[in-house]
Amino acid sequence: MPIFSIVITSFNRIHALKRAIKSCLDQSFKSFEIIVVDDCSSDGTKSFLQNLDSNKIKFYFHKKNKGVVSSRHTGSKLCRGSWIINLDSDHTLHPNVLESLNSKIMVIDNDIGL
């Protein structure tokens, strides 16, 4: 089971989405999954996602546009990780952010005796 689940919501932002996904795949810490929820895009997002070749990426397609809050909710229901990170499709992650977060989580877990 991955430690982190990164939920990316997108609606007609294929170019930004490509950068967001790449920033996730480029992480130095590798215990994560990416869940992309497409909110009924009409810009080729579905085809792009279906052609990705990575076992780290899962995707879900809304049949009608529901908005970002509903998309995040859909994504969170699909998560298997212990920690959820919501990433907007026009944002990127620094390559070491998951590694940094994991080291902080380990300190918290040790402090409370987990």
N, C-alpha and C positions, 0 to 999 in steps of 0.2 A: 504494500500500500504506500502511495507517495505521501510525503510529509506535507507538501503544498499543492493546492489546487488553484490554478490561475484561471479566473473566469473573465473572458473577454466578450463584451457585447458589441454588436455591430449592426449598423443599418446604412447601407449604401456608402461604405467607406473602405472599399477594397484596397486602395493604395495605402492608406494608413494602417489597415489591418495587417497587411503583409509585413510592415515594419514592426508592429506590435508582436506578432508571432515570432519573427526572427529574434527579437530581443529576448523573448522567453527561451527559445531554443538555444541561445548563446550563453545561458547561465552557467557559471562555474559549478554550482551545486546542482546535482542531477535528479534529486528525488522530488519530482513534480509531475503534474499533468496539466494540460491546457484544455480548457473547455470553452469552445467558441459557440455563442448563441447568436445566430443570425436572425434579425427581426424582420424577415420578409423582404430582403434586399432585392433590387432589380438590376444590379450592376455587375453581375457575374460572380458574386461572392460564393454562391452555392457551388458552382463548378470549380472555382479555385480551391475551396476547402475539400471537396470530394477527390481532388487530384493530389492532395498533399500525401507524402509518404513518410509518416512519422507515427510510431506507436504511442507517442506522448500526447497526441492531439485527438480529442473527441469533439464532435460538433452536433448541434441541434438546430433545426430550422423551424421557426414559427410559421404557421400557415397564413397568418394575418399579422399585421403590425400591431404590437401590444405596448411598445415603449420600453425604455431602458430599465425601469424598476421591475417590470414583469420579466424581462430578459435576464436580469441578475437573479431573480428568484428561480427561474428555470435552471440557470447555470448552477446555483447553489444546491439544488436537489440532485444534480448529477455528480457532485463532488465526492471523491473518495479520500481526499487528503485530510489531515488533521487541522490544517490551517487554510483559510480561503483568502485569496488576494483578488480583489476586483480591479481589473485593468481596462480603462476605456480604450477603444480601438485606435484613438489618435495619440496614445501615450506609449512610452517604451520603458523597459526596466534596465537599470545599470547592470552590467554583466555579473556583478558580485552581490546583488541585493539579496538573493535567496540564501547565499552562504552567510551573509551578515545577519539576516533575520534568524537563521537556524542557530547560530552561535548564541544569540540573545535568548532564544527559546530554551536552549540547553541550560543556560545560567538560571533562568526562572524555574525550570523543572527541578534543578538541583536544590535551589533555595527552598522550595516547598516540599521537597522529599518525594518527588515522583520518579 
